[in-house]
Amino acid sequence: MNLSLVNNLIDPAILFFFFGLFAAAVRSNLEIPAPIAKFFSLYLLVAIGFKGGVALSASGFSSTALIAIGAALFMAFLVPAYTFLFLRNRTSPFNAAAIAATYGSISAVTFIAAQQYLTKNEIDFGGYMTVAMVLMESPAIIMAVLLATLVRKHQSQTEMVGAGQVAINQPGNSVSLKAVLHEAFTDGAHLLLIGSLVIGYITGDAGKAMMAPFTSEIFKGVLAFFLLEMGLLVARQLRQTKDLDVFLMSFAAFMPIVNASLAIGLAYVLGMGQGDALLLAVLVASGSYIVVPAICRYAIPEAKPGVYFTMSLGVTFPFNIVIGIPLYFAAISMLWT
């Protein structure tokens, strides 16, 4: 077994994730109270956003930063497009659109785990990658609305051919892109991340020193508790879902490797550093299980949350946390040497 994989597996936070899986598998009544679990989530967003802002304040928006952010935005539009094209004939078109949006977006916790991996291995990365993470939410949401609209129009046109009297713009079928984007940007988790990044950027090193006990010293412990909660949630979600077939489960496990490979190739061509390349790969390989699924419930009500939510949280998230991060970095190390 690869040494980096072993080192990743014996990280305390990762072991707490496995412990959560075990506790749920044996049907233990162990649980993190919902308000506390929500606080852990909000804390991690504050900490990662603030530290990213501080790092960005020190480095500024250099050409390296702009290249990395541009690469992230490019992939945020590309991934939903080819994901939808691949899935539209293998599940319902609305499910395909929601899955495409989910995988075009990101998992902040997976990003945090990748940062911890790089820090543990003393590999540098840029604070601007947090900006890339924040910006990758919006393209995925835009693509979700556009794809769902295209599906609705196609279905309406098909009905018109069959019945001759069905209007293309049926009541309830139109979803305002403006309304969806407003909901996305004002979503508590997304807004908190943006606000923390801006505050970190404004306060810089002085703010870093003042916030160090909160954003640095207890960070690992809170992450361990949060991953314990995620382990419990993943195991229980997989046990309860009835909407996934073998193909979609396989897709959720295989697609991260495809997406990460494309991101690594792009990072190599653009001359990005190893740390930034890993973070880009993790962002592109992950899938949202917070912001985008919540938006999809409103924007694509025809899709089944049990499909796209479970694929992202139940399969892709643990794959990336346990295997993906060291696997992607092993590939990066081979290419960059």
C-alpha positions in Angstrom: 0.0 0.0 0.0 1.2 3.5 -0.8 2.9 5.1 2.2 1.0 8.4 1.6 -2.3 6.5 1.8 -1.2 4.8 5.0 -0.2 8.2 6.5 -3.5 9.7 5.5 -5.5 6.8 7.0 -3.8 7.2 10.4 -4.6 10.9 10.6 -6.8 11.3 13.7 -9.5 13.2 11.9 -9.8 10.5 9.2 -9.9 7.8 11.9 -12.8 9.6 13.5 -14.6 9.4 10.2 -14.1 5.6 10.1 -15.3 5.4 13.7 -18.5 7.3 12.7 -19.0 4.7 9.9 -18.5 1.9 12.4 -20.8 3.4 15.0 -23.6 3.8 12.5 -23.0 0.3 10.9 -23.5 -1.4 14.3 -26.7 0.8 14.8 -25.3 2.6 17.8 -27.4 5.5 19.2 -24.3 7.7 19.1 -25.1 11.1 17.6 -23.9 14.7 17.5 -26.8 17.0 18.4 -27.9 18.9 15.4 -27.2 22.4 16.7 -23.6 21.3 17.6 -23.0 19.6 14.3 -24.2 22.8 12.6 -21.8 24.9 14.7 -18.9 22.6 13.7 -19.8 23.2 10.0 -20.0 26.9 10.4 -16.8 27.0 12.4 -14.9 25.2 9.6 -16.3 27.6 7.0 -15.2 30.6 9.1 -11.7 29.1 9.8 -10.9 28.1 6.2 -12.4 31.3 4.7 -10.5 33.5 7.2 -7.2 31.7 6.7 -7.6 31.8 3.0 -8.2 35.5 3.1 -5.1 36.1 5.3 -3.0 34.1 2.8 -4.4 36.0 -0.1 -3.7 39.3 1.7 -0.1 38.3 1.9 0.3 37.0 -1.7 -2.1 39.3 -3.5 -3.8 38.5 -6.9 -0.7 37.5 -8.8 -0.7 35.9 -12.3 -0.3 32.6 -10.6 -3.5 33.2 -8.6 -5.4 34.3 -11.6 -4.4 31.3 -13.6 -5.5 28.9 -10.8 -8.8 30.7 -10.3 -9.4 30.7 -14.1 -8.7 27.0 -14.3 -11.1 26.3 -11.4 -13.9 28.3 -13.1 -13.2 26.6 -16.5 -13.6 23.2 -14.8 -16.7 24.3 -12.9 -18.5 24.9 -16.3 -17.0 21.9 -18.1 -17.7 19.2 -15.5 -21.5 19.8 -15.4 -21.6 19.9 -19.2 -20.0 16.5 -19.9 -21.5 14.9 -16.8 -25.0 15.7 -18.1 -24.3 14.5 -21.6 -23.0 11.2 -20.2 -25.9 10.6 -17.8 -28.9 12.0 -19.7 -29.7 8.6 -21.3 -28.8 6.6 -18.2 -31.1 8.1 -15.7 -33.9 10.7 -15.9 -32.8 14.0 -17.5 -33.7 15.9 -14.4 -31.6 13.6 -12.2 -28.8 14.0 -14.7 -29.0 17.8 -14.5 -29.0 17.7 -10.7 -26.1 15.3 -10.6 -24.2 17.4 -13.1 -24.7 20.5 -10.9 -23.7 18.6 -7.8 -20.4 17.3 -9.3 -19.7 20.7 -10.9 -19.6 22.2 -7.4 -17.3 21.4 -4.5 -17.1 19.9 -1.0 -15.5 22.4 1.4 -14.7 19.6 3.9 -12.8 17.6 1.3 -10.9 20.8 0.4 -10.1 21.3 4.1 -8.9 17.7 4.3 -6.6 18.2 1.3 -5.2 21.4 2.9 -4.5 19.4 6.1 -2.8 16.7 4.0 -0.5 19.3 2.4 0.3 21.0 5.7 1.1 17.7 7.3 3.5 16.9 4.4 4.9 20.5 4.4 3.8 21.3 0.9 3.0 24.9 0.0 -0.2 26.1 -1.5 -1.8 29.4 -2.3 -4.5 31.2 -0.3 -6.1 32.1 -3.6 -7.3 28.5 -3.9 -9.9 29.3 -1.3 -11.1 32.0 -3.7 -11.3 29.4 -6.4 -13.4 27.2 -4.1 -15.8 30.0 -3.4 -16.2 30.9 -7.0 -16.8 27.3 -8.2 -20.3 27.2 -6.6 -22.0 29.7 -8.9 -21.1 28.1 -12.3 -22.5 24.8 -11.2 -25.8 26.5 -10.0 -26.1 28.3 -13.3 -25.5 25.1 -15.2 -28.2 23.4 -13.1 -30.8 26.0 -14.0 -29.9 26.0 -17.7 -29.8 22.2 -18.1 -33.1 21.9 -16.3 -34.7 24.5 -18.5 -33.4 22.7 -21.6 -34.9 19.5 -20.4 -38.3 21.1 -19.7 -38.4 22.7 -23.1 -37.5 19.4 -24.8 -40.2 17.6 -22.9 -42.8 20.3 -23.6 -42.0 20.2 -27.3 -42.3 16.4 -27.3 -45.7 16.7 -25.7 -46.8 19.2 -28.3 -45.9 16.8 -31.0 -48.0 14.1 -29.3 -51.0 16.2 -28.2 -50.7 19.4 -30.1 -52.2 21.6 -27.3 -49.6 21.6 -24.5 -48.0 25.0 -24.0 -44.2 25.2 -23.9 -44.1 27.4 -20.9 -46.3 25.5 -18.5 -47.1 27.1 -15.0 -44.5 26.0 -12.5 -42.0 24.9 -15.1 -40.1 28.2 -15.3 -37.4 28.9 -12.7 -35.9 32.3 -12.5 -32.1 32.2 -12.7 -32.0 35.5 -10.8 -34.0 34.0 -8.0 -31.8 30.9 -7.8 -28.5 32.9 -7.8 -29.9 35.2 -5.1 -30.7 32.1 -3.0 -27.3 30.7 -3.7 -25.3 33.8 -2.8 -27.4 34.5 0.3 -27.3 30.9 1.5 -25.9 31.0 5.0 -23.0 28.6 4.5 -21.8 30.2 1.2 -22.2 33.8 2.5 -20.3 32.9 5.7 -17.4 31.5 3.7 -17.3 34.6 1.5 -17.6 37.0 4.5 -14.8 35.2 6.4 -12.5 35.3 3.3 -13.1 39.1 3.0 -12.5 39.7 6.7 -9.3 37.7 6.6 -8.1 39.6 3.5 -8.8 43.0 5.2 -7.2 42.2 8.5 -4.2 40.3 7.2 -1.4 39.2 9.6 -2.8 41.3 12.4 -6.1 39.5 12.2 -4.3 36.2 11.9 -2.5 36.7 15.3 -5.7 37.8 17.0 -7.8 34.8 15.7 -5.0 32.2 16.0 -6.5 30.5 19.1 -9.8 30.1 17.4 -8.9 29.4 13.7 -5.7 27.4 14.2 -5.3 25.8 17.7 -8.7 24.1 17.9 -9.1 23.5 14.2 -8.0 19.9 14.1 -10.2 18.9 17.0 -13.3 20.4 15.5 -12.5 18.8 12.2 -12.3 15.4 13.9 -15.7 15.9 15.5 -17.2 17.1 12.2 -15.8 14.0 10.4 -17.2 11.8 13.1 -20.6 13.3 12.3 -20.0 12.9 8.6 -19.2 9.2 9.1 -22.4 8.7 11.0 -24.4 10.5 8.3 -22.7 8.7 5.4 -23.4 5.2 6.8 -27.0 6.0 7.7 -27.7 7.7 4.3 -26.3 4.6 2.4 -28.5 2.3 4.5 -31.7 4.3 3.9 -31.5 5.1 0.2 -33.5 3.1 -2.3 -33.1 5.3 -5.4 -29.5 4.3 -6.5 -28.7 1.5 -8.9 -25.3 -0.1 -9.5 -24.5 2.2 -12.4 -25.0 5.4 -10.4 -23.0 4.0 -7.5 -20.2 3.1 -9.8 -20.4 6.5 -11.4 -20.0 8.2 -8.0 -16.9 6.2 -7.3 -15.3 6.4 -10.7 -16.1 10.0 -11.7 -13.9 11.6 -9.1 -10.8 9.9 -10.7 -11.8 11.1 -14.2 -12.4 14.7 -13.0 -9.2 14.8 -10.9 -7.2 13.5 -13.9 -8.5 16.3 -16.1 -7.7 18.8 -13.4 -4.2 17.5 -12.8 -3.5 17.5 -16.6 -4.7 21.1 -16.8 -2.6 22.1 -13.8 0.4 20.5 -15.3 -0.1 22.4 -18.6 -0.6 25.7 -16.8 2.6 25.2 -14.7 0.8 25.2 -11.3 2.6 24.1 -8.1 2.1 20.7 -6.6 0.0 22.0 -3.7 -2.2 24.1 -5.9 -2.6 21.2 -8.3 -3.8 18.9 -5.6 -6.3 21.4 -4.3 -7.6 22.0 -7.9 -7.9 18.2 -8.4 -9.8 17.8 -5.1 -12.1 20.7 -5.9 -12.9 19.3 -9.3 -13.2 15.7 -8.1 -15.5 16.5 -5.2 -19.2 17.1 -5.2 -21.4 19.4 -3.2 -23.7 18.0 -0.5 -24.7 21.2 1.2 -25.3 24.3 -1.0 -26.0 22.8 -4.5 -28.4 20.0 -3.3 -30.3 22.6 -1.4 -30.6 24.8 -4.5 -31.5 21.8 -6.7 -34.5 21.0 -4.5 -35.9 24.4 -5.6 -34.5 24.7 -9.1 -35.0 21.1 -10.2 -37.9 19.7 -8.1 -38.4 16.9 -10.6 -35.0 15.3 -9.6 -34.7 12.9 -6.7 -32.6 14.2 -3.8 -32.0 10.6 -2.7 -30.0 10.2 -5.9 -27.7 13.2 -6.2 -27.3 13.8 -2.5 -26.4 10.2 -1.7 -24.0 9.9 -4.6 -22.1 12.9 -3.4 -22.2 12.3 0.3 -22.4 8.6 0.5 -19.9 7.6 -2.1 -17.8 10.4 -3.6 -17.1 12.1 -0.3 -15.6 9.1 1.6 -13.7 8.0 -1.5 -12.0 11.4 -1.8 -11.3 11.6 1.9 -9.8 8.2 2.3 -8.3 7.3 -1.0 -8.6 10.2 -3.4 -6.4 12.8 -1.8 -3.3 10.6 -1.5 -4.0 9.0 -4.9 -4.2 12.4 -6.7 -1.0 13.6 -5.0 0.8 10.4 -5.9 -0.1 11.1 -9.6 1.0 14.8 -9.2 4.3 13.8 -7.6 5.1 11.5 -10.6 4.2 14.1 -13.2 6.0 17.0 -11.5 9.3 15.1 -11.1 
